[in-house]
Amino acid sequence: MANVRKEKIAVLTTTYPGCEKFVDDFFSSINNQTVTEFDVVVVNDGFDGIYQIIKRWPSLRIINVPCRLSP
């Protein structure tokens, strides 16, 4: 897990194979929020690009939670 810090506010999202065309817009929107004291919890259901996302958005505290439960 990268940049683990426990804030009072968290944004929860899920990534999965096939969500690639939405990921950049999502994280760009999250990065542009006026309130910045929050964690981004990503339930990662097999999305291989999560570490590139974490590197691309270093100002975000992204917590990767691996999970491969999709059928």
Rosetta blueprint (number, residue, H / E / L):
1 M L
2 A L
3 N L
4 V L
5 R L
6 K L
7 E L
8 K L
9 I L
10 A E
11 V E
12 L E
13 T E
14 T E
15 T E
16 Y L
17 P L
18 G L
19 C L
20 E H
21 K H
22 F H
23 V H
24 D H
25 D H
26 F H
27 F H
28 S H
29 S H
30 I H
31 N H
32 N L
33 Q L
34 T L
35 V L
36 T L
37 E L
38 F L
39 D E
40 V E
41 V E
42 V E
43 V E
44 N E
45 D L
46 G L
47 F L
48 D L
49 G L
50 I H
51 Y H
52 Q H
53 I H
54 I H
55 K H
56 R H
57 W L
58 P L
59 S L
60 L L
61 R E
62 I E
63 I E
64 N E
65 V E
66 P E
67 C L
68 R L
69 L L
70 S L
71 P L
